[in-house]
Amino acid sequence: MKTFNHLFESICSFENLMAATRAAERGRRLNDNVGRFRTRVEAEVLRLREELLSGTYQPGSYHEFWIREPKERMISAAPYRDRVVHHAVCRVVMPLFERKMIADLYSNRPGKGTHAAIRRCQHWCRRYRFVLKCDVTKYFPSMDHSVLKQAIRRTIRCRDTLRLLDAIIDNSNPQEAVCTVFPRDDIAEAAERRVGLPIGNLTSQWFGGIYLTAFDHWVQETLGAGAYVRYVDDFLLFSDDKAQLRAWRQAMRENLHVHRLRLNERKTRVSRVQDGVTFLGQRVWPWRRRLARSNVARARRRLRTQADLYRCGLLPRDSLIQRWASWKGHALQAHGTALVAVVQDELRIRIGNAGNESVSGAAGRVVEQQREQRAGREPEQQPGQREQQHWFPLREGDSSGREADGRSGEVHGLLRRPGRKPTRVDRFRQIWRNEYATPVRGQ
């Protein structure tokens, strides 16, 4: 097995650290810590390089916060200078691991991603009758540090690079509590093992692919499961024999114990591909795809909040257009043309509503805070005066509408003409609303 040496000089080079700085600040330039680092970037990079070369570099503490969508989990944000080091390490080290990963691993790899994984899933759905969908219980909180370090040492033997990677791993903050005792374990020894990696680090995302690389090769080469797709801790196996998939499930359950991981039995099941496979937020059939219902509900709720913020002048127009275009592109990947039209019409109506309509939810709380801050500083709106409305080109071809930012007037093209004869698309939209859509608040 080939290993690589003399990597640390490339990691600590001034050019690599400067490129890592540009990568780490992407999307975060308005952050205070990033701004302070950028004001004296060359001096900071030289100081960071000196610490790395002298062996005095020590990672900082994490900022922790919780997210609750799509499920509750703790996110750990590293200091900005540590993120620069993470990018510098990944730029040099991760291409070496890339060579040893299977082609059907789609997480955090150039040219891969969620949409490529879903397309591969649909490819196998067209060729096999049954699918085994598997999920690892608490993947990042369960990753064993000693097992991960052994996996890294199968590829890297540069001592200084290993010392830096060990420092990043050992600096992981405590994660969610998980069961770390496995068959034939000594309970006292198992209790002393360090487990868990912070969700939010670039290195943790790569470690998630490295950790199960040996398992991927075992599945394809020893089990003989050629129709196999993995994205982080979600993986699918396809076959025409349901009994074979059940046997593979038992074998994988035992093999994962070697990596000190457990299958999530509640989410691990064998099913027919013609009934659909839920994978990475989409429902996949052999010849069509749809966004999962829970994902649609979250997206519509988030877009309604953003539309309310825009209507009240608290969200820039360009920002709303960018967010809408991002979700629209994602939905169209799942054959969601009709869904995009329904949500688009909903946003048109919401943005075109009168300004005196009550705004609920997260947007309502932001609006109330802004009103409290402006109280006493601005004159109140006179009775009968229309609040300013904004035009937003949600649909392509609407550029002929009135650019009313900064002006008052009727919003162009937001409501359909009354008395128009329903079309086939309108009937489909109504069927979709009855089956999937949730009621819009405030309407």
C-alpha positions as CSV (number, residue, x, y, z in Angstrom):
1,M,0.0,0.0,0.0
2,K,1.6,3.3,-1.1
3,T,2.2,6.0,1.5
4,F,3.3,9.6,1.1
5,N,6.1,11.5,2.9
6,H,7.5,15.1,2.8
7,L,4.2,16.9,2.8
8,F,4.6,19.3,5.6
9,E,6.7,21.8,3.6
10,S,4.0,22.1,1.0
11,I,1.3,22.6,3.7
12,C,3.3,25.4,5.4
13,S,4.3,27.2,2.2
14,F,3.4,30.9,2.0
15,E,1.6,30.4,-1.3
16,N,-0.6,27.5,0.1
17,L,-1.5,29.4,3.2
18,M,-2.5,32.5,1.2
19,A,-4.7,30.3,-1.1
20,A,-6.2,28.7,2.0
21,T,-6.9,32.2,3.4
22,R,-8.9,33.1,0.3
23,A,-10.8,29.8,0.4
24,A,-11.6,30.2,4.1
25,E,-13.0,33.7,3.8
26,R,-15.3,32.8,0.9
27,G,-18.8,33.8,2.0
28,R,-17.6,35.2,5.3
29,R,-16.0,38.5,4.4
30,L,-18.4,40.5,6.6
31,N,-17.4,38.6,9.7
32,D,-15.5,40.6,12.2
33,N,-12.8,38.0,12.8
34,V,-12.3,37.6,9.0
35,G,-12.0,41.4,8.6
36,R,-9.4,41.7,11.3
37,F,-7.4,38.9,9.8
38,R,-7.6,40.4,6.3
39,T,-6.4,43.9,7.4
40,R,-3.0,42.4,8.1
41,V,-3.2,39.2,6.1
42,E,0.5,38.8,5.2
43,A,1.7,39.3,8.8
44,E,-1.0,36.9,10.1
45,V,0.0,34.2,7.5
46,L,3.7,34.6,8.3
47,R,3.0,34.2,12.0
48,L,0.8,31.2,11.4
49,R,3.5,29.7,9.2
50,E,6.1,30.2,11.9
51,E,3.9,28.5,14.5
52,L,3.4,25.5,12.2
53,L,7.1,25.1,11.3
54,S,8.2,25.4,15.0
55,G,5.6,23.0,16.2
56,T,4.0,25.6,18.6
57,Y,0.7,25.9,16.8
58,Q,-2.3,25.0,19.0
59,P,-5.9,25.0,17.7
60,G,-8.3,27.3,19.5
61,S,-11.7,26.6,21.2
62,Y,-14.9,26.1,19.3
63,H,-18.0,28.2,19.2
64,E,-21.0,25.9,19.7
65,F,-24.6,26.3,18.6
66,W,-27.5,24.1,17.8
67,I,-29.6,23.8,14.7
68,R,-33.0,22.1,14.6
69,E,-33.7,21.7,10.9
70,P,-33.8,19.1,9.4
71,K,-33.0,17.6,12.8
72,E,-31.4,18.7,16.0
73,R,-27.7,18.7,16.0
74,M,-24.8,20.6,17.5
75,I,-22.6,22.7,15.1
76,S,-19.0,23.6,16.2
77,A,-17.4,26.6,14.5
78,A,-13.6,26.8,14.7
79,P,-11.7,30.1,14.9
80,Y,-10.9,31.7,11.6
81,R,-7.2,31.1,11.7
82,D,-7.9,27.4,12.5
83,R,-10.1,27.3,9.4
84,V,-7.2,28.6,7.4
85,V,-5.0,25.7,8.6
86,H,-7.8,23.2,7.8
87,H,-8.0,24.5,4.2
88,A,-4.2,24.4,3.9
89,V,-4.1,20.8,5.1
90,C,-6.9,19.7,2.8
91,R,-5.4,21.3,-0.3
92,V,-2.3,19.1,0.0
93,V,-3.4,15.9,1.8
94,M,-6.9,15.1,0.6
95,P,-6.0,14.5,-3.1
96,L,-3.8,11.7,-1.8
97,F,-6.8,10.0,-0.1
98,E,-9.0,10.8,-3.2
99,R,-7.0,8.2,-5.2
100,K,-8.0,5.4,-2.8
101,M,-11.7,6.2,-2.5
102,I,-14.2,4.3,-4.5
103,A,-16.0,6.0,-7.4
104,D,-19.4,5.6,-5.8
105,L,-18.5,7.8,-2.7
106,Y,-20.2,11.2,-3.4
107,S,-19.7,13.3,-0.3
108,N,-17.2,16.2,-0.3
109,R,-15.4,15.3,-3.5
110,P,-14.7,17.4,-6.6
111,G,-17.2,16.6,-9.4
112,K,-19.5,14.7,-7.0
113,G,-22.2,15.9,-4.6
114,T,-25.8,15.2,-3.7
115,H,-27.3,15.6,-7.2
116,A,-24.7,13.2,-8.7
117,A,-25.4,10.7,-5.9
118,I,-29.2,10.9,-6.5
119,R,-28.6,10.4,-10.3
120,R,-26.5,7.3,-9.5
121,C,-29.2,6.0,-7.2
122,Q,-31.8,6.3,-10.0
123,H,-29.3,4.6,-12.4
124,W,-29.3,1.5,-10.1
125,C,-33.1,1.7,-9.5
126,R,-33.6,1.1,-13.2
127,R,-31.5,-2.1,-13.1
128,Y,-32.5,-3.8,-9.9
129,R,-35.8,-4.7,-8.1
130,F,-34.8,-4.2,-4.5
131,V,-32.8,-1.8,-2.4
132,L,-31.2,-1.9,1.0
133,K,-31.1,1.6,2.6
134,C,-28.7,1.9,5.5
135,D,-27.9,4.7,7.9
136,V,-25.2,4.8,10.6
137,T,-26.3,5.9,14.1
138,K,-24.8,9.3,15.2
139,Y,-21.9,9.0,12.6
140,F,-19.8,12.1,13.6
141,P,-20.3,11.8,17.3
142,S,-19.4,8.0,17.1
143,M,-16.2,8.3,15.1
144,D,-13.4,6.8,17.1
145,H,-10.2,8.8,17.2
146,S,-7.8,5.8,17.2
147,V,-9.6,4.1,14.3
148,L,-9.5,7.4,12.3
149,K,-5.7,7.9,13.0
150,Q,-5.0,4.3,11.8
151,A,-6.9,5.0,8.6
152,I,-4.9,8.2,8.0
153,R,-1.6,6.4,8.6
154,R,-2.3,3.9,5.9
155,T,-1.8,6.7,3.4
156,I,0.5,9.3,5.1
157,R,3.8,8.7,6.9
158,C,5.1,12.3,7.1
159,R,5.6,12.8,10.9
160,D,5.0,16.5,11.0
161,T,1.8,16.2,8.9
162,L,0.6,13.4,11.2
163,R,1.4,15.5,14.2
164,L,-0.7,18.4,12.8
165,L,-3.6,16.0,11.9
166,D,-3.5,14.4,15.3
167,A,-3.7,17.9,16.9
168,I,-6.8,18.8,14.9
169,I,-8.4,15.5,15.8
170,D,-7.5,15.6,19.5
171,N,-8.8,19.2,19.8
172,S,-12.3,18.0,19.0
173,N,-14.8,19.3,21.5
174,P,-17.2,16.9,23.3
175,Q,-20.1,15.8,21.1
176,E,-23.4,14.1,21.8
177,A,-23.3,11.1,24.1
178,V,-23.3,7.8,22.3
179,C,-22.9,4.1,23.3
180,T,-19.2,3.2,22.7
181,V,-19.2,-0.3,24.1
182,F,-19.1,-3.2,21.5
183,P,-19.0,-7.0,21.8
184,R,-15.7,-8.3,23.2
185,D,-14.8,-4.8,24.6
186,D,-13.2,-4.2,27.9
187,I,-15.7,-1.7,29.5
188,A,-13.0,0.3,31.3
189,E,-10.9,0.6,28.2
190,A,-13.9,1.5,26.1
191,A,-14.9,4.3,28.5
192,E,-11.4,5.9,28.0
193,R,-11.6,6.1,24.2
194,R,-11.9,9.5,22.6
195,V,-14.8,9.6,20.2
196,G,-16.6,12.3,18.1
197,L,-15.6,14.9,15.6
198,P,-17.1,18.5,15.4
199,I,-19.7,19.0,12.6
200,G,-18.7,22.2,10.9
201,N,-15.0,21.6,10.2
202,L,-13.8,21.1,6.7
203,T,-11.4,18.4,8.0
204,S,-14.3,16.6,9.6
205,Q,-16.2,16.4,6.3
206,W,-13.1,14.8,4.7
207,F,-12.5,12.5,7.7
208,G,-16.1,11.3,7.2
209,G,-15.1,9.9,3.8
210,I,-11.8,8.6,4.9
211,Y,-13.2,6.8,8.0
212,L,-15.2,4.2,6.0
213,T,-13.0,3.9,2.9
214,A,-11.9,0.4,4.0
215,F,-15.6,-0.5,4.5
216,D,-16.4,0.7,1.0
217,H,-13.8,-1.5,-0.5
218,W,-15.0,-4.4,1.6
219,V,-18.6,-4.0,0.5
220,Q,-17.7,-3.9,-3.2
221,E,-14.8,-6.4,-3.3
222,T,-15.6,-8.9,-0.5
223,L,-19.4,-8.8,-0.4
224,G,-19.6,-8.4,-4.2
225,A,-22.1,-5.5,-4.0
226,G,-21.3,-3.6,-7.2
227,A,-24.5,-1.5,-7.1
228,Y,-23.5,0.6,-4.1
229,V,-23.8,4.3,-3.4
230,R,-22.5,6.2,-0.2
231,Y,-22.9,9.8,0.9
232,V,-21.2,10.3,4.3
233,D,-23.2,7.9,6.5
234,D,-26.1,7.1,4.2
235,F,-25.5,4.2,1.8
236,L,-27.6,2.1,-0.6
237,L,-27.1,-1.5,-1.9
238,F,-29.2,-2.8,-4.9
239,S,-30.0,-6.4,-5.9
240,D,-32.7,-8.6,-7.5
241,D,-32.6,-11.0,-4.5
242,K,-34.2,-9.7,-1.3
243,A,-32.6,-12.6,0.7
244,Q,-29.2,-11.5,-0.4
245,L,-29.8,-8.0,0.7
246,R,-30.8,-9.3,4.2
247,A,-27.6,-11.4,4.4
248,W,-25.5,-8.3,3.4
249,R,-27.2,-6.3,6.1
250,Q,-26.2,-8.8,8.8
251,A,-22.6,-8.9,7.4
252,M,-22.3,-5.1,7.3
253,R,-23.7,-4.9,10.8
254,E,-20.8,-7.1,12.1
255,N,-18.2,-5.3,9.9
256,L,-19.2,-1.9,11.2
257,H,-18.5,-3.1,14.8
258,V,-14.8,-3.3,13.7
259,H,-15.0,0.4,12.9
260,R,-16.8,1.0,16.2
261,L,-20.1,2.1,14.5
262,R,-23.7,0.9,14.6
263,L,-26.4,0.7,12.0
264,N,-29.5,2.7,12.7
265,E,-32.0,-0.2,12.7
266,R,-35.0,2.1,12.5
267,K,-33.8,3.5,9.2
268,T,-32.2,0.4,7.7
269,R,-34.7,-1.6,5.6
270,V,-35.1,-3.5,2.4
271,S,-37.8,-2.2,0.0
272,R,-38.8,-2.4,-3.7
273,V,-37.4,0.3,-5.9
274,Q,-40.8,0.7,-7.6
275,D,-42.2,2.0,-4.2
276,G,-39.6,4.8,-4.2
277,V,-36.3,5.4,-2.3
278,T,-35.9,8.4,0.0
279,F,-32.3,9.5,-0.4
280,L,-30.6,12.9,0.3
281,G,-33.9,14.8,0.5
282,Q,-35.5,13.4,-2.6
283,R,-37.9,10.5,-3.3
284,V,-36.4,8.5,-6.2
285,W,-38.3,6.1,-8.6
286,P,-36.8,4.4,-11.6
287,W,-38.1,7.1,-14.0
288,R,-38.9,10.1,-11.9
289,R,-37.8,12.1,-8.8
290,R,-39.6,14.3,-6.4
291,L,-38.5,16.5,-3.4
292,A,-39.3,14.9,-0.1
293,R,-42.5,16.3,1.5
294,S,-40.7,17.5,4.6
295,N,-38.1,19.3,2.5
296,V,-40.8,21.1,0.5
297,A,-42.5,22.2,3.7
298,R,-39.3,23.6,5.2
299,A,-38.4,25.4,2.0
300,R,-41.8,27.0,1.6
301,R,-41.8,28.1,5.2
302,R,-38.3,29.6,4.8
303,L,-39.2,31.3,1.5
304,R,-42.4,32.8,3.1
305,T,-40.3,34.3,5.9
306,Q,-37.8,35.8,3.4
307,A,-40.6,37.2,1.3
308,D,-42.1,38.9,4.4
309,L,-38.7,40.4,5.3
310,Y,-38.2,41.7,1.7
311,R,-41.7,43.2,1.7
312,C,-40.9,45.1,4.9
313,G,-37.6,46.3,3.6
314,L,-35.4,44.1,5.8
315,L,-34.0,41.9,3.1
316,P,-32.2,43.2,0.0
317,R,-33.8,42.4,-3.4
318,D,-30.7,40.7,-4.7
319,S,-30.5,38.5,-1.7
320,L,-34.1,37.3,-2.2
321,I,-33.5,36.7,-5.9
322,Q,-30.4,34.7,-5.1
323,R,-32.1,32.5,-2.5
324,W,-35.1,31.9,-4.8
325,A,-32.9,31.0,-7.7
326,S,-30.9,28.6,-5.5
327,W,-34.0,26.7,-4.3
328,K,-35.5,26.8,-7.8
329,G,-32.5,25.1,-9.3
330,H,-32.5,22.5,-6.6
331,A,-36.3,21.8,-7.2
332,L,-35.9,21.5,-11.0
333,Q,-33.3,18.8,-10.4
334,A,-36.1,16.7,-8.9
335,H,-38.5,17.2,-11.9
336,G,-40.3,19.9,-9.9
337,T,-41.5,22.2,-12.6
338,A,-45.1,22.3,-11.3
339,L,-43.9,22.6,-7.7
340,V,-41.8,25.7,-8.7
341,A,-44.8,27.3,-10.4
342,V,-47.0,26.7,-7.3
343,V,-44.4,28.2,-4.9
344,Q,-43.7,31.0,-7.3
345,D,-47.3,32.0,-7.4
346,E,-47.5,31.9,-3.7
347,L,-44.5,34.2,-3.3
348,R,-46.0,36.6,-5.9
349,I,-49.2,36.9,-3.9
350,R,-47.3,37.3,-0.7
351,I,-45.0,40.0,-1.9
352,G,-47.9,41.8,-3.6
353,N,-50.1,42.0,-0.5
354,A,-50.8,45.3,1.2
355,G,-48.1,46.5,3.6
356,N,-50.6,46.7,6.5
357,E,-51.0,42.9,6.6
358,S,-49.7,41.3,9.8
359,V,-46.5,39.4,9.3
360,S,-46.2,36.2,11.4
361,G,-43.4,33.8,12.4
362,A,-39.7,34.6,12.3
363,A,-40.3,37.5,10.0
364,G,-42.8,39.0,12.3
365,R,-40.4,38.9,15.2
366,V,-37.7,40.7,13.2
367,V,-40.3,43.3,12.0
368,E,-41.4,44.0,15.6
369,Q,-37.8,44.4,16.7
370,Q,-37.2,46.9,13.9
371,R,-40.3,48.8,14.7
372,E,-39.3,49.1,18.4
373,Q,-35.8,50.4,17.3
374,R,-37.4,53.0,15.0
375,A,-40.0,54.1,17.5
376,G,-39.7,57.8,18.2
377,R,-37.2,58.4,15.4
378,E,-39.5,58.3,12.4
379,P,-42.9,59.8,11.8
380,E,-45.7,57.3,11.6
381,Q,-47.5,56.6,8.4
382,Q,-50.4,59.0,7.7
383,P,-53.9,57.4,7.5
384,G,-54.8,56.3,4.0
385,Q,-51.2,56.5,2.8
386,R,-50.1,53.4,0.8
387,E,-47.0,51.6,2.0
388,Q,-44.3,51.2,-0.5
389,Q,-44.4,48.1,-2.6
390,H,-41.6,46.3,-4.3
391,W,-41.5,44.5,-7.6
392,F,-39.7,41.2,-7.7
393,P,-39.1,39.2,-11.0
394,L,-39.8,35.7,-9.7
395,R,-40.6,34.4,-13.1
396,E,-38.4,34.6,-16.2
397,G,-39.7,37.0,-18.7
398,D,-41.0,39.4,-16.2
399,S,-38.4,42.0,-16.9
400,S,-41.0,44.1,-18.7
401,G,-42.6,44.8,-15.4
402,R,-42.3,48.1,-13.5
403,E,-39.0,48.5,-11.7
404,A,-40.7,49.9,-8.6
405,D,-37.9,49.7,-6.0
406,G,-38.1,53.1,-4.4
407,R,-41.4,53.9,-6.0
408,S,-45.0,53.3,-5.1
409,G,-47.6,51.8,-7.4
410,E,-49.3,48.6,-8.4
411,V,-47.2,45.5,-8.5
412,H,-46.9,44.1,-12.0
413,G,-48.1,40.6,-12.8
414,L,-48.4,39.3,-9.2
415,L,-52.0,38.0,-9.4
416,R,-53.6,36.0,-12.1
417,R,-56.4,37.6,-14.1
418,P,-59.8,37.0,-12.6
419,G,-62.3,34.9,-14.6
420,R,-59.6,33.2,-16.7
421,K,-60.5,29.7,-17.8
422,P,-58.5,27.0,-15.8
423,T,-55.8,25.2,-17.7
424,R,-54.4,21.8,-17.3
425,V,-51.5,23.2,-15.3
426,D,-53.9,25.0,-13.0
427,R,-55.7,21.7,-12.3
428,F,-52.4,20.0,-11.5
429,R,-51.4,22.8,-9.2
430,Q,-54.7,22.4,-7.3
431,I,-54.2,18.6,-7.0
432,W,-50.6,19.3,-5.7
433,R,-51.9,21.9,-3.1
434,N,-54.5,19.5,-1.8
435,E,-52.0,16.7,-1.4
436,Y,-48.8,18.3,-0.3
437,A,-49.1,22.0,0.3
438,T,-49.5,23.6,3.7
439,P,-51.7,26.6,4.3
440,V,-50.0,30.0,4.0
441,R,-50.0,32.0,7.2
442,G,-51.8,35.4,7.1
443,Q,-53.9,34.5,4.0
